[in-house]
């Protein structure tokens, strides 16, 4: 059986890189997991000699980054292989870019970095799981995989919504500020448009015909 090896106490990069291998590299979907002390390899063998074993985020092999000062992580290295085999994936590119930021501790430079909403994300959840399930790395990985499945779906929907707004969006003016309307089945355009600064977003569903009209949460905007 194929085996994916990462370090004990898996962090965001380890979890994401294993998820990438199992989800996007053909033939690795049912691979078993093994855990070793950080920096080491399974049975102390060379990390890349056995085609049935992949080491990620440990072992100084092709999917580890600790042997270099480059601005990369295990997840970006695995994504590069996915991209080579299958082509670019905009949602995955965004995910691994965020993982790389966190793996290099750059979240300290995020806006309002001590705000609670940052700890509500996957990084905060993993920190909690590592405390709750400190002796069960498989459980930590499984929880992370489920979360990443949802995050990947959300990012894909967001990329699509950005394209819909850019290519189909019709801007209009209201007494409260700019609005935008778009005909699409993607409901994420409404939420995204508000984040982009539109005070009112309108979506028409081309299949069902109904309209959804949403304003930003300000008392003076009365629809």
SULCORHU-V380000 format. One record per pair of residues at least 12 apart in sequence whose ideal C-beta (glycine too) atoms are under 8 Angstrom apart, sorted by the first residue. I is the first residue (numbers start at 0). GAP is how many residues later the second one is. D is the distance in whole Angstrom. If there is no record, write none. Layout:
((I GAP D) (I GAP D))
This chain:
((0 29 8) (0 30 7) (0 31 5) (0 51 8) (1 25 7) (1 26 6) (1 28 8) (1 29 4) (1 30 7) (1 50 5) (1 51 7) (1 52 8) (2 28 6) (2 29 5) (2 30 7) (2 31 5) (2 39 7) (2 49 7) (2 50 5) (2 51 8) (3 14 5) (3 17 6) (3 18 7) (3 24 7) (3 27 5) (3 28 7) (3 29 6) (3 30 7) (3 49 8) (3 50 5) (3 51 8) (3 52 6) (4 28 8) (4 29 5) (4 30 7) (4 31 6) (4 36 7) (4 37 5) (4 48 6) (4 49 7) (4 50 5) (4 51 7) (4 53 7) (4 54 7) (5 12 6) (5 27 7) (5 28 8) (5 29 6) (5 30 8) (5 49 7) (5 50 5) (5 51 5) (5 52 6) (5 68 8) (6 28 7) (6 29 6) (6 30 7) (6 31 4) (6 32 7) (6 50 6) (6 51 4) (7 27 5) (7 28 7) (7 29 6) (7 30 7) (7 129 6) (8 29 8) (8 121 6) (8 125 8) (8 128 7) (9 25 7) (9 47 8) (9 116 8) (9 120 8) (9 127 6) (9 130 6) (9 131 6) (9 134 7) (10 46 8) (10 92 8) (10 115 7) (10 119 8) (11 87 6) (11 90 5) (11 91 7) (11 110 7) (11 111 5) (11 114 6) (11 132 8) (12 44 5) (12 60 5) (12 61 5) (12 62 5) (12 86 6) (12 87 8) (12 89 8) (12 90 4) (13 42 7) (13 43 4) (13 44 8) (13 60 7) (14 111 7) (14 125 7) (14 126 6) (14 129 4) (14 130 7) (14 133 7) (15 58 8) (15 59 4) (15 79 7) (15 80 7) (15 83 5) (15 128 7) (15 132 6) (16 39 4) (16 40 6) (16 46 6) (16 56 8) (16 57 4) (16 58 5) (16 60 8) (16 61 5) (17 15 7) (17 38 6) (17 123 6) (17 127 8) (18 125 7) (18 126 5) (18 129 5) (19 55 6) (19 58 4) (19 59 6) (19 62 6) (19 72 7) (19 76 8) (20 33 6) (20 35 7) (20 57 6) (21 123 7) (22 122 8) (22 125 8) (22 126 8) (22 129 8) (23 58 5) (23 62 7) (23 68 8) (24 53 8) (24 56 7) (24 57 7) (24 60 7) (25 59 8) (27 26 7) (30 23 8) (32 104 8) (32 105 6) (32 108 6) (34 102 5) (35 22 6) (35 23 8) (37 20 6) (38 19 6) (38 20 7) (38 21 7) (38 27 7) (39 18 6) (39 19 7) (40 14 6) (40 17 7) (40 18 4) (40 20 8) (41 13 7) (45 15 8) (46 12 4) (46 13 6) (46 14 3) (46 15 7) (46 17 7) (47 13 5) (47 14 5) (55 18 5) (55 22 6) (56 16 8) (56 17 4) (61 15 7) (62 14 5) (62 15 6) (62 18 8) (63 13 8) (64 12 6) (70 29 7) (70 33 7) (71 28 7) (72 23 8) (72 26 6) (72 27 5) (72 30 4) (72 31 7) (74 20 8) (74 21 4) (74 24 4) (74 25 7) (74 28 8) (75 20 5) (75 21 8) (75 23 8) (75 24 5) (77 18 8) (78 13 6) (78 14 7) (78 17 5) (89 66 8) (89 69 5) (90 61 6) (90 64 4) (90 65 4) (90 67 8) (90 68 6) (91 60 7) (91 63 8) (93 61 5) (93 65 8) (94 53 8) (94 56 7) (94 57 7) (94 60 6) (101 21 6) (106 16 7) (121 22 7) (121 25 5) (121 26 7) (121 29 7) (124 18 7) (124 22 7) (125 14 7) (125 18 6) (128 14 6) (128 15 8) (156 29 7) (156 31 5) (157 30 6) (157 34 7) (159 26 6) (159 28 7) (160 23 8) (160 25 5) (160 27 4) (160 28 5) (160 31 5) (161 30 7) (163 18 6) (163 20 5) (163 22 6) (163 25 5) (164 15 7) (164 17 6) (164 24 6) (164 27 7) (164 28 6) (164 31 7) (167 14 5) (167 15 6) (167 16 7) (168 12 7) (168 13 5) (168 20 8) (168 24 8) (169 12 7) (170 27 8) (173 25 7) (173 26 6) (175 23 5) (175 24 7) (175 39 8) (175 42 8) (175 44 7) (175 45 5) (176 21 8) (176 22 4) (176 23 8) (177 19 7) (177 20 5) (177 21 6) (178 19 6) (178 20 6) (178 21 4) (178 22 7) (178 23 7) (179 13 5) (179 18 5) (179 20 8) (179 21 6) (179 22 7) (180 20 8) (180 21 4) (180 22 7) (180 23 7) (181 20 7) (181 21 6) (181 22 8) (182 20 8) (182 21 5) (182 22 8) (182 23 5) (183 19 6) (183 20 8) (183 21 8) (183 22 7) (184 20 6) (184 21 7) (184 22 6) (186 16 6) (186 25 7) (188 12 7) (188 14 6) (189 13 5) (189 22 6) (189 24 5) (190 23 8) (193 20 7) (193 22 5) (197 18 8) (198 16 6) (198 17 5) (198 19 8) (198 22 6) (199 13 7) (199 14 7) (199 15 5) (199 16 8) (199 21 7) (199 23 8) (200 12 8) (200 13 5) (201 12 8))
